[in-house]
Amino acid sequence: MTDQLIPSRRAFPADDPIFALNAEALGRKAAGEPVLNATVGALLDDSGQLVVLDSVMELWRDLTALEVAPYAPIAGDPAFLKALVQRHWPSLGSAGAACSTPGGSGAIALSMRNFLEAGQKVLTTAPYWGPYATMATENGLSLATAPWPEAGQPLDAAAWGGALQAVLKAQGRVLVLLNDPCHNPTGRSLSAADRQVLAGLLREASALGPITLLLDFAYLDYTCEPASVAAALADYAALGAEGRILVGASMSLSKSMTLYGARCGALGFPWNSDPALQAALTQSCRGTWSNCAKAPQSLLLRLAKDGKAQERLAAEHRHWSEVLSARASALDAALVEAAMPPVHWQGGFFVCVPVPDPESACTQLKARGVFTVPLPEGLRVGLCGMRASEAPRLAQALQQVL
């Protein structure tokens, strides 16, 4: 009888390790233990409360019934899609081929479904956000990786060129999933020189087959280098406008608006208006979630028309970017004091601390009440959820277990 209830013979994975670690940390904290929980993936203030942006909530409270209750179009409100694209590239007059999605995750999963076939590989970075692998598995895919640059080091052109060539020769096409700028989990962005090298590699490899570059923009509103973020967006726009590479973006309201629970974002290809691509995206929306929530789309449209609200939101982003920067600086200082290299954060919610045996280090840290997320390349530390004053404890605990 049990077999009849299971729709697939494939193995079902265990619970997400991040959720399991966070649950254990919260349980031990509730029991009165002095826990340092660096597994959190949402922005918290120094009292441990979820940060909610006031400028966004004011707009939310003003939404009318007809801005919330009706169905949104299957592919999303065209005005919403245009406004979201223009938050990233203000000079563009169109969203191109685009659709609304349930957050950035929906955009990424939809790309995997539309640009690859079962058994193929998605090319992304090492390290990467863990759910990329989950989404790939759910779509019958797997991941291939190329290394994210170490702090102060250039992009490994040979490794990236080799990965592109290998994937293209094996399957005739490639989907590159790139979380830049403000990479999760390293907290570092590609330099202008890195982007130039990568663009050259993509152009060269495109002779072997079609290439889709999907940019994951989850964290770019939280950075200590806004000018560098703007330069990155301009570089990717120039690459997209060339037309040799299909450049798209996963754009989410989750982190940028602290609307995690609204589950709204978009997948857009602003430099391509192919009706066949638009039809494919719309069909996939209908076949998965049908359509997305109308309220957050209405909110973004209100924001796009309200200059004062935009100024307040920008000020809140600056404030919380400064908080994250202070936390990163405190961690770097504590790591150096403990004779470990700094992480050199530039943006986003996370950093990755290299350690020889991440699983063992994570287990030993847990015994000391310090919770981190093990990755193959090191330990993911959520700056978004820890106080600057906790940095010495984290560094000292690391020093003890290494």
C-alpha positions in Angstrom: 0.0 0.0 0.0 2.9 2.4 0.8 4.3 2.0 -2.6 1.0 3.1 -4.2 1.3 6.3 -2.3 4.8 7.1 -3.6 4.6 8.6 -7.1 8.2 7.9 -8.0 10.7 5.1 -7.4 13.5 7.6 -7.0 15.1 8.1 -3.6 13.7 10.9 -1.5 16.5 12.9 0.2 16.6 13.7 3.9 15.5 17.1 5.3 17.4 20.1 4.1 20.5 20.2 6.4 20.3 24.0 6.8 16.7 23.7 8.2 17.9 20.9 10.5 20.8 22.9 11.8 18.7 26.0 12.3 16.0 23.9 14.1 18.6 22.5 16.5 20.1 25.9 17.1 16.7 27.4 17.9 15.9 24.4 20.2 19.0 24.7 22.2 18.6 28.5 22.5 15.0 27.9 23.8 16.5 25.6 26.3 18.7 28.4 27.7 22.0 27.6 26.0 24.2 30.5 24.7 23.9 29.7 21.0 25.5 31.6 18.1 23.3 30.7 15.1 25.0 31.6 11.9 22.8 29.4 9.7 19.9 32.0 9.4 19.2 33.1 5.8 17.1 36.1 6.5 18.1 39.6 7.7 17.9 40.0 11.4 18.6 43.1 13.6 20.9 43.0 16.6 18.1 41.9 18.9 17.5 38.8 16.7 14.2 40.1 15.2 13.4 39.8 11.5 14.1 43.0 9.6 11.0 44.4 7.8 11.5 47.4 5.6 9.2 50.2 6.7 9.0 51.8 3.3 7.8 48.5 1.8 5.2 47.9 4.6 3.7 51.3 4.1 3.1 50.5 0.5 1.7 47.1 1.4 -0.8 48.5 3.8 -2.1 50.9 1.2 -2.9 48.2 -1.3 -6.6 48.1 -2.2 -8.7 44.9 -2.5 -8.5 44.9 -6.3 -4.7 45.2 -6.1 -4.6 42.0 -3.9 -7.5 39.7 -4.6 -7.8 39.1 -8.4 -5.8 36.7 -10.3 -2.7 38.2 -11.9 -2.0 37.2 -15.6 -0.4 33.8 -15.9 3.0 35.3 -17.0 2.6 38.2 -14.6 1.5 41.8 -15.0 3.4 43.2 -18.0 3.8 46.5 -16.2 5.2 44.7 -13.1 7.7 42.8 -15.3 8.8 46.0 -17.0 9.1 47.8 -13.6 11.2 45.0 -12.1 13.6 44.9 -15.1 13.9 48.7 -14.9 14.9 48.5 -11.2 18.1 46.9 -12.5 18.4 48.5 -15.9 16.5 51.8 -15.9 17.2 52.7 -19.5 15.5 49.6 -20.9 12.0 50.1 -22.4 10.9 46.5 -22.3 11.1 43.4 -20.1 11.7 41.3 -23.2 10.6 37.7 -22.8 9.6 37.4 -19.1 7.3 35.9 -16.6 6.5 36.3 -12.9 7.8 33.6 -10.6 7.4 32.6 -6.9 10.6 34.3 -5.8 14.1 33.8 -7.3 13.8 30.1 -6.8 10.9 29.9 -9.2 12.9 31.8 -11.8 15.9 29.4 -11.5 13.8 26.3 -11.6 11.8 27.5 -14.6 15.1 28.2 -16.4 16.3 24.7 -15.7 13.1 23.2 -17.1 13.1 25.3 -20.3 16.7 25.4 -21.4 17.9 21.9 -20.6 16.7 18.3 -21.0 16.7 15.5 -18.4 20.1 14.0 -17.9 22.0 17.2 -18.7 24.1 19.5 -16.5 23.8 23.1 -15.3 27.1 24.9 -15.0 27.5 27.0 -11.8 30.1 28.1 -9.3 31.9 26.3 -6.6 30.7 27.1 -3.9 27.1 27.6 -4.8 23.7 28.0 -3.0 22.7 24.5 -1.9 19.1 24.6 -3.4 20.6 24.9 -6.9 21.4 21.2 -6.6 17.9 20.4 -5.2 16.2 22.2 -8.1 18.5 20.5 -10.6 17.6 17.1 -9.2 13.9 17.9 -9.3 14.3 18.6 -13.0 16.3 15.5 -13.7 19.5 17.4 -14.0 22.8 17.6 -12.2 25.4 20.4 -11.6 28.9 21.0 -13.1 31.0 23.6 -11.4 33.8 26.0 -12.0 35.6 27.8 -9.1 34.6 31.2 -7.7 37.7 33.4 -7.4 39.4 33.5 -4.0 39.7 36.9 -2.4 42.2 39.0 -4.4 42.6 36.3 -7.1 41.5 36.5 -10.7 38.9 34.2 -12.3 40.4 30.8 -13.2 40.0 31.2 -17.0 41.4 27.8 -17.8 38.9 26.1 -15.4 36.0 28.1 -16.6 36.9 27.6 -20.3 37.4 23.9 -19.8 34.0 23.5 -18.0 32.2 25.4 -20.7 33.8 23.3 -23.4 33.2 20.0 -21.6 29.5 20.7 -21.0 28.9 22.0 -24.5 30.6 19.1 -26.2 28.7 16.6 -24.0 25.2 18.1 -24.5 25.3 20.7 -27.2 24.1 23.6 -25.0 24.8 25.1 -21.6 22.9 27.0 -18.9 25.3 29.0 -16.8 23.8 29.9 -13.4 25.8 32.9 -12.0 25.0 34.5 -8.7 26.8 37.8 -9.3 27.2 40.5 -8.0 27.1 39.7 -4.2 27.7 36.0 -4.5 26.1 33.6 -2.1 27.9 32.1 -0.2 31.2 33.9 -0.5 30.0 37.5 -0.2 32.4 38.5 -3.0 31.6 39.7 -6.5 33.5 39.3 -9.8 35.8 42.1 -10.6 35.5 44.1 -13.9 38.4 42.1 -15.2 36.8 38.8 -14.2 33.6 39.7 -16.0 35.6 40.7 -19.1 37.4 37.3 -19.1 34.1 35.4 -18.5 32.4 37.2 -21.3 35.2 36.4 -23.7 35.0 32.7 -22.7 31.3 32.7 -23.2 31.6 34.3 -26.7 34.3 31.8 -27.7 32.3 28.8 -26.4 29.1 29.9 -28.2 30.6 28.6 -31.4 29.9 25.1 -30.0 26.2 25.7 -29.2 23.7 28.0 -27.6 24.6 29.5 -24.2 22.1 30.9 -21.7 23.6 33.0 -18.9 21.2 33.3 -16.0 22.1 36.0 -13.4 20.9 35.4 -9.9 20.3 38.9 -8.4 19.1 37.9 -4.9 21.4 40.1 -2.9 22.7 43.0 -4.9 20.8 45.6 -2.9 23.0 44.8 0.1 26.5 45.9 -0.7 29.3 48.1 0.5 30.2 48.8 -3.2 27.1 50.1 -5.0 29.2 51.6 -7.8 30.7 48.2 -8.5 27.2 46.6 -8.6 26.1 49.3 -11.1 29.2 48.6 -13.2 28.4 44.8 -13.2 24.9 45.4 -14.3 26.1 47.6 -17.2 28.6 44.9 -18.2 26.0 42.2 -18.3 23.6 44.5 -20.2 26.3 45.0 -22.9 26.8 41.3 -23.1 23.0 40.7 -23.4 22.6 43.4 -26.1 25.2 41.7 -28.3 22.8 38.8 -28.8 25.4 36.0 -29.0 24.6 34.9 -25.5 21.1 34.7 -24.2 21.4 36.7 -21.0 18.6 36.6 -18.4 18.0 37.4 -14.8 16.3 36.0 -11.7 14.9 39.0 -9.9 13.3 38.6 -6.5 11.4 40.7 -4.1 12.3 38.4 -1.2 15.5 39.9 0.1 15.3 43.3 -1.7 11.9 44.1 -0.2 12.1 41.8 2.8 9.0 40.2 1.4 10.1 36.6 1.9 6.6 35.3 2.5 5.1 37.1 -0.5 7.0 34.7 -2.9 7.3 37.0 -5.8 10.0 37.6 -8.4 10.5 37.3 -12.1 12.5 35.6 -14.8 13.4 38.0 -17.6 15.4 38.1 -20.8 15.4 41.8 -21.5 17.4 41.7 -24.7 15.2 39.0 -26.3 11.6 39.3 -27.4 11.3 36.0 -29.2 7.5 35.0 -29.1 8.5 31.3 -28.9 10.5 32.0 -25.7 7.7 34.0 -24.2 5.2 31.2 -25.1 7.5 28.6 -23.5 7.8 30.7 -20.3 4.0 31.3 -20.1 3.2 27.6 -20.7 5.6 26.5 -18.0 4.0 29.0 -15.5 0.6 27.5 -16.3 1.9 24.0 -15.9 3.6 24.6 -12.5 2.1 27.4 -10.3 -0.4 28.7 -12.8 0.1 32.3 -11.8 1.8 34.3 -9.0 0.4 36.5 -6.2 -1.0 39.8 -7.4 -0.3 41.8 -4.2 3.5 42.0 -4.5 3.3 42.9 -8.2 0.9 45.7 -7.3 3.3 46.9 -4.6 6.2 47.2 -7.0 4.0 49.2 -9.4 3.2 51.6 -6.6 6.9 51.8 -5.7 7.8 52.6 -9.3 5.4 55.6 -9.3 6.4 56.9 -5.8 9.8 58.8 -5.8 9.7 59.4 -2.1 9.1 55.7 -1.3 12.0 54.9 -3.6 14.2 57.3 -1.6 13.1 55.8 1.7 13.8 52.3 0.4 17.2 53.2 -0.9 18.0 54.7 2.5 17.0 51.5 4.3 19.1 49.5 1.9 22.1 51.7 2.7 21.5 51.4 6.4 21.3 47.6 6.4 24.3 47.3 4.0 26.3 49.3 6.5 25.2 46.9 9.3 26.2 43.9 7.2 29.5 45.6 6.4 30.2 46.2 10.1 29.5 42.6 10.8 31.8 41.5 8.1 34.6 43.9 9.3 34.2 42.5 12.8 34.5 39.0 11.6 37.6 39.8 9.5 39.2 41.4 12.5 38.4 38.5 14.7 39.7 36.0 12.2 42.9 37.8 11.7 43.3 38.0 15.5 42.9 34.2 15.6 45.6 33.8 12.9 43.1 33.0 10.1 42.6 34.8 6.8 39.8 37.4 6.4 36.9 36.7 4.1 36.7 40.2 2.4 32.9 40.6 2.1 31.6 42.9 -0.6 27.9 42.2 -0.5 25.0 39.8 0.3 24.0 37.9 3.4 26.8 35.3 3.7 30.5 34.6 3.7 32.4 31.3 3.4 35.2 30.6 5.8 37.6 28.0 4.2 38.4 25.0 6.5 40.1 21.7 5.7 37.2 19.4 6.8 33.9 21.4 6.9 31.7 18.5 8.1 34.0 17.8 11.1 34.4 21.5 11.9 30.7 22.0 11.8 30.1 19.1 14.2 32.8 20.3 16.6 31.4 23.9 16.5 27.9 22.7 17.3 29.3 21.1 20.5 30.5 24.6 21.4 27.1 26.1 20.6 28.2 27.7 17.3 26.1 26.8 14.3 27.4 27.1 10.7 26.5 25.4 7.4 29.1 23.0 6.0 29.9 23.2 2.3 32.5 21.3 0.3 34.7 24.5 0.2 34.2 25.6 3.9 31.7 26.9 6.4 28.9 29.2 5.3 28.4 32.0 7.9 25.2 34.1 7.8 26.2 37.7 8.5 22.5 38.5 8.1 21.7 36.7 11.3 24.6 37.4 13.6 25.7 40.4 15.6 29.1 42.1 15.1 29.8 41.4 18.8 29.5 37.6 18.1 32.4 37.6 15.7 35.2 37.0 18.3 33.3 34.0 19.7 32.9 32.5 16.2 36.6 33.1 15.3 37.8 31.7 18.7 35.6 28.6 18.3 37.0 28.0 14.8 40.6 28.4 16.1 39.8 25.7 18.7 38.5 23.1 16.2 41.0 23.6 13.4 
